[in-house]
Amino acid sequence: MLIPTLAMGSAAWAEPLTFQTAVEKATEQAPAILAGEAGLRASRASAVAAGQLPDPSVSVGIDNFPISGPPAFRPGQESMTMARVGIEQAFPNPAKRQAERTRAFAAIGTAQAGAAVSAQEVRLNAAVAWIDLYYAKRRLAQLQGLDASLNDLQATVTARLSSGTARPSQAYEPDQLRAAINDRRAQLEAEVTKAQARLASLTGDTAADVIGDLPIFEIDREDLRAHLSETPRLAALDADVTAANAETDMARAAKRPDWRVSTSYGHRAPVFGDMVSVGVSIDLPLFARKRQDPLIAAREAEAERARLNRVAGERDLGAALSSDLADYDMHRRQLNNARVTLVPLAKRRAELDMASYAAGKLDLGSALLSSLALAEAEVDALTREADVARDAVRITYTYREGRP
């Protein structure tokens, strides 16, 4: 029944996805997120047993069985021979049991942090994949608009050839430009296909497509820096510190003695009477310098390493934020330059060159190159717009993830 259910689910998703829907689908389907949730359930289940008393043990045996002398192999003749049954309960020291509980809760925190990092990566990858497909399709559509103008131009060239005002070789120039456009189109179509494949792999929708507009992401630099410690990546390093401290507490607790209580009942021949024994045993950590102390030192060093990794992680993340913000500013300036200067200039040049061609003052090849340059400028502007959108999404999903 599982395969039909999945097939029906894929069919239901075979429709364009909005940005938010794509991110949600990826979150629902990602194996990394499901694996993180399974690990979290395992940690929580393990925590139930942490700090509990160990199971008691039962012992059964025969004590003082004679094998020599007059009562040899006749236990009924020996007063000390008895059939014994006993029970023993170990009591680890309270510090060790508390340390076990602390370690179990630290493991839950580590699992939660790891799951949050995995979820963040999946959502970020899905968001970027949606943007890549969204802009790849827009770039392809932008290039398609040049075909119509080529058809009009072809008719003009044909008329001029008929009237004798154009050279015969000019008849091939529109086709040459169309071939160049076809090469560019093939490249953009490949980008669409690859972006669609990435989005499909993340959402589980084999016919993944995009619909709707890209949300607007506001970048508040001061807010991002002020809440840097709340990111999943640093939360995971905090969890590592907590876990390392818990391991240190466990090592220190091992230096305190555990103790055990045992009791047994011995059955002897009726003439001698039965016996009961009760005992207490206590561990003696007499050689702590060679046993417990080295382990404590090792765990303390591991805890110090975790703390230093946390400090380094915060510095690295702060530097990464500054770098990402610099890229964001650079791409915004480049996009503004394309919109304000490059595209208008390319458009004006193409218009002037086509007017000069129509007036017989410019050869067709130069006019066609201006038209191609305009198309490339418009496609490049969309590429720059995609860079800005990708930066904004990456910053938002990396440094604001988990916060309202």
Salt bridges, closest charged atoms under 4 A:
ASP63 OD2 - ARG84 NE 2.82
ASP132 OD2 - ARG198 NH2 3.21
ASP132 OD1 - ARG390 NH2 2.80
ASP147 OD2 - ARG185 NH2 2.60
ASP175 OD1 - ARG178 NH1 3.31
GLU191 OE1 - ARG139 NH2 3.11
ASP209 OD1 - LYS137 NZ 2.85
ASP223 OD1 - HIS227 ND1 3.20
ASP223 OD2 - ARG400 NH1 2.65
ASP223 OD2 - ARG403 NH2 3.19
GLU230 OE1 - ARG403 NE 3.87
ASP238 OD1 - ARG310 NE 2.46
GLU247 OE1 - ARG103 NH1 3.62
ASP249 OD1 - ARG252 NH1 3.89
ASP258 OD2 - LYS96 NZ 2.79
ASP274 OD1 - HIS267 ND1 2.99
ASP283 OD1 - ARG260 NH2 3.01
ASP293 OD1 - LYS255 NZ 2.81
GLU300 OE2 - ARG252 NH2 2.80
GLU302 OE1 - ARG305 NH2 2.92
GLU304 OE1 - ARG307 NH2 2.93
GLU314 OE1 - ARG310 NH1 2.81
ASP329 OD1 - ARG221 NH2 2.35
ASP329 OD1 - ARG332 NH2 3.46
GLU351 OE1 - ARG348 NH1 3.65
ASP353 OD2 - ARG349 NE 3.74
GLU376 OE2 - ARG184 NE 2.96
ASP380 OD2 - ARG384 NE 2.80
GLU385 OE2 - ARG138 NH1 3.23
GLU385 OE1 - ARG339 NH2 3.24
ASP387 OD1 - ARG390 NH1 2.95
ASP391 OD2 - HIS331 ND1 2.42
ASP391 OD1 - ARG394 NH1 3.78
GLU401 OE2 - ARG123 NE 2.32
